[in-house]
Amino acid sequence: MIKNYETVFILTPVLTEEQMKDAVNKYSKFITENGGEIVHEDLWGLKKLAYPIQKKQNAFYTHIEFKAPSDLIAKLEVEFKRDERILRFLTVSLDKHALDYNERKRNGLIGKVKQERLAAAAAANAPIVTEQLN
């Protein structure tokens, strides 16, 4: 049965930008080769950790939303555990509300993009239509 999932994993900060992208591509390819479909991929970049992990203060964050058969998750998590570049990971199943939220966020109706659109509309003296933005 195909379900919707999202996974967030953090990579060690000692990697170069190219090595980090190679690691992300490896997992994207792993998902698609095992019957999954990538819906959205977002590289959040180098962020400060809330607490040190393996004496590291920063890490590369990556978010991947995908559709896959449920047996793929166990295989994916085994791959995460085997990779020394991965500091932490979390994979969750998405319900209809999470799917709606993610879709709205990608379309700029939620979060930082929404505020930027509101500010741009205010600067241009354009009328703000809040029904579309909420």
Helices and strands as residue ranges (DSSP letters): E 2-11, H 17-33, E 37-53, E 56-69, H 71-82, E 86-93, H 96-106, H 112-123, H 130-133
